[in-house]
Amino acid sequence: MLLVAVAAVRISSRSGLPSLLIYLGIGIAIGQDGIGNVVFDNAELTQVIGYAALVVILAEGGLGTKWKQIKPALPAAIVLSLVGVAISVGVTAAGAHYLVGLDWRQALLIGAVVSSTDAAAVFSVLRKVPLPSRITGVLEAESGFNDAPVVILVVAFATVGPVDQWYVLVGKIALELLIGVAIGLSVGFLGAYGLRHVALPASGLYPIAVMAIAVSAYAAGAIAHGSGFLAVYLAAMVLGNAKLPHWPATRGFADGLGWIAQIGMFVLLGLLVTPHELVHDFWPAVVIGLVLTMVARPLEVFVSLLPFRIPWQEQALMSWAGLRGAVPIILATIPMVTGIEGSDRVFNIVFVLVVVYTLVQGPTLPWLARKLELGDSDEAAADLGIESAPLEKLRGHLLSFAIPEASRMHGVEVSELRLPPGASVTLVVRDAKSFVPLPSTVLRRGDELLVVATDPVRDAAEARLRAVARGGKLAGWLGTGSNGA
């Protein structure tokens, strides 16, 4: 199974398709109607495990979210996560009711379920197409925020009995979101303060402690009848930007847990589906998907981003980049657990919709980005992929990176980097040979550099390196700030 998972990761990265499809395929292959013929129909267990996996995935996503990148995009992402979700639910539900013939409860359930976007799916297909930070910031923040209101709506629509009035739902959503924000930020700041001031007996405990704090934010949010999903994402984001000890190890640990959670969750969802039952709901799923991708998503992006004066090219890409991942399929198990009439059909339609439109949208996203001329070479030049390892006893950091092909750092002398006092280039690896550079050493594309920086200047050194990568030796004098912005 492990070898199959590794092969799936490689196929996913090479084909540009989100790994979702590979792991769903594995689950279908070993399940009912597949080669394994394993019969699994426990929707309640799937929902519980899916929720647990989502907590881990949101925590991993929050830890990797850079505050400087999403801060300018935060207002747009919040509006898109609230107003946009409402528009998406209404338009998609209307299409499901009038075009497919579903009753209003089923239509509203499908509209709510498929309104959640998945950043992991989006960025897995855009990894080779650098985009302006505003686009990536909005998409990333939107995917972290819109899970919370969507979950509240799905639970409300899946409750047996009459559905609450719209103003009651709005009040519940606002209250749960406020509780989630308060708890998430509180747990995040308190956890970061504790980890910075309390020395744990072993460095390997720091990654475990960070993930435990993030998960505890979800638990506290759920107990307080708030949005646990928003709480865990915000707590993890605070922790991820708090400059904690042993951060590289923590980031790697969280990334590994996130992959394990995704693999297990997708395989389980593939097991739950019964392939021969999907045939009847294939075309209804296609029709609802057309309404979602061609009408609802563009409309929600246009209306939500209208006050922010975002260019139409960026809006077009954001509209097409609204990929649906694991969250809609997991949320589709909620009406199955509560026993809503027609819930099996809702699950089948959502499953088909996610798979079909991920196959259509995923491979075409990089092409669309290039056609809209949003593949910014300056972004590629700035993306050095700097790795940082702490040198705790020396109170310093070791920064390592390779100079990309498009980087303007090519041709710059070491002295022209103008690193802050306390930071120095200590080693250059070129053509598989390493040497200690002189101030007059000219850097070339493909070089790998090791930079040692003391604790106080670590951030300034990294920012300066990114600025030179984007603006060359005159960065800071010709409009490219020393912070790499």
Buried (B, 14 or more C-beta within 10 A) or exposed (E): EEEBBEEBBEEBEEEBBBBBBBBBBBBBBBBBBBEBEEEBBBBEBBBEBBBBBBBBBBBBBBBBBBEEBBEEBBEBBBBBBBBBBBBBBBBBBBBBBEBBEBEEBBBBBBBBBBBBBBBBBBBBBBEEBBBBBBBBBBBBBBBBBBBBBBBBBBBBBBBEEEBBEEEEBBEBBEBBBEBBBBBBBBBBBBBBEEBEEEEEEEEEEBBBBBBEBBBBBBBBBBEBEBBBBBBBBBBBBBBBBBEBBBBBBBBEBBEEBBBEBBBBBBBBBBBBBBBEBBEEBBEBBBBBBBBBBEBBBBBBBBBBBEEBEBEEBBBBBBBBBBBBBBBBBBBBBBBBBBEBEBBBBBBBBBBBBBBBBBEEBBEBBBEBBEEBEBBBEBBBBBBBEBEBBBEEEEEBBBBBBBBBEBBBBBEBBBBBBBBBEBBBBEBBBBEEEEEEBEEEBEBBBBBBBBBBBBBEBBBBBBBBBBBBBBBBBEBBEEEBEBBBE
